[in-house]
Amino acid sequence: MSANALLALLAAIVSEVIGTTALKFSDGFSRPLPSLIVVVGYALSFYLMSLSLRSIPLGTAYAIWSGLGTAATVAIGVLLWKESLDPARVIGIALIIAGVLVLNFLSKSAAA
């Protein structure tokens, strides 16, 4: 896993989280600026994800992208919209992060 690929993947996660957060602000795509941020955020995220796939296996990259994106989105929901963070949500996020760590540090998979 090259440093450039990892940076591209992390930037893809940030772009996806920004797009998802803007989705909440878009009010069903009825507000133009947040709606534009959604489209740009997801487009940039997919582009950056595609760059990361040059040296990160697809399954690993997707697990990191979706897992860390989910965890970050939950955190934003808790901070911005005061969504609840009950024990089940905490356990679920911990399991997602554990899965990402297992894929990264225990898997012997190599990029094709």
N, C-alpha and C positions, 0 to 999 in steps of 0.2 A: 504494500500500500504506500504509494508515494505521498510526499508532503503536499504536492499540488492537488492530488486527487482528494486528499482528506480536507484541504481547504475548500475545494470546490463543493464537496459534500456538505461541509458545515455551512457554507454560504447558501447552498440549496435549502438547507433546513431553515435558516433564518428567513429566506425569501418565502418559503411555504408558510411559516408561522405568521409572517406579516400579512400574507394573502388571506390566511384563515381568519386572522383578527379583523382585517378589513371587511371580510364577509359578514361578520356580525354587525359592523358599523354600516354596511350597505343597505340594511333594512330591506332585504329581498330584492336587491339590485335597483332600488328606487332612488338611491342617492348616487349621483354620477361620480364624484371623486373617490369615495370608498370602493365603488364598483370597478373603476379603472385600476385602483391599487390591487384589487383581487386578481384581475386578469394579468397585470404585469407581474405581480408576485408569483403566481403559479407558472406563468410562461418562463420567467427567469429561473425559478426553482427547477423546472424540468430540464432546461438547458444546462444548468450547472450540474444537475444529477447526471446528465448524459456525459459530461466531461469527466466526472468522477469514475464512471464505469469503464474508463480506459484502463484502470489498474485495480479497481475494487470489484470483487465478484458481485454480480447482480443481487443475489439474495442477501448478502451482507450489507451492501449499500442500501437496499430498500429497508432492511430491518433497522438500520441506524437512522435513516431518513424518517421513516414513519414512527419509530419508537421515540426518538428524541423530540420529533415534532409534536407528537401527542403529549409527551410530558411537559414540554414548553407551553403548549396550548392550554393544558389544564392549569398550569401555574398562572398564565395570563388571565384565564377565566376567574380564578380565585382572587387575583389582585384587582382586576378592573371591574368585574361584575359581581364580586362577592359571592361567587358560586361556592357551594359547600365542599369541604374536603373531609369526607368521612373516612373511617378506617378502610372500607372496601376500596375507595378510590386510591388511597395511599398504597395499599397492598397491590392493586392493579398496576399502578405506575412503577412500583418497585419491581414487579415481575417483568414488565416491559424492559426496564433498564437492565435487569439481570439477563434477560434474553439477548439483548444487544451485546452485553459484555461476554457472554458465552460464545456468541458467534465470532466476536473479534479476537478473543484470547485463547479459546480452546479449539476452534475449528481449524482444520488443516487445509481448507479450501483455498485454491489459487485462482486468480483471474485467468480466463481463457484468452 
